[in-house]
Amino acid sequence: MLNVGVNQTCMVYGTTYGGVINEEEPHRTFISAMREVIAVANAEGIALSEKELNMYVSLIASLQPDLMPSMAQDRINKKPCEVDAFSGKLIELAERHGLHVPVNRFLNRQAKEIESEYI
């Protein structure tokens, strides 16, 4: 759940851990992406809730704010990122259950568009 939220959001918005906590749009996207993971996980029979989400938000808030996850570093270094392992897989599972995951679809599209500029 955390990687789906933080990695993709930081990559797409070109931001850091501090950005997903303190900047309005990245923060909203970070939270919404993880909420979609909760919905899909629950449909898969995996018990996730807002409790885990809040724990992960607190974890990210405790990190050095100017650091960033691997996908954001991939963008800077012009390397392929893990978008298919994160939102790609989530989209596949969501479709199996008839669930909508618009934030993860957005992140998937944006990450692939960004990658296409350098790959």
Number of C-alpha atoms within 10 A of each C-alpha: 18 20 19 23 29 30 25 29 33 26 25 22 17 16 22 25 25 20 21 27 21 13 12 11 13 24 21 14 22 25 23 17 27 25 20 24 27 20 20 25 18 13 16 13 9 11 11 16 15 12 8 15 19 12 12 19 20 12 12 18 16 12 12 11 16 10 14 21 17 17 24 25 19 15 19 11 10 15 14 15 20 18 22 14 11 21 28 18 13 21 21 13 17 21 13 12 12 10 15 14 20 13 21 27 16 15 24 21 16 18 25 17 12 14 18 11 8 11 9
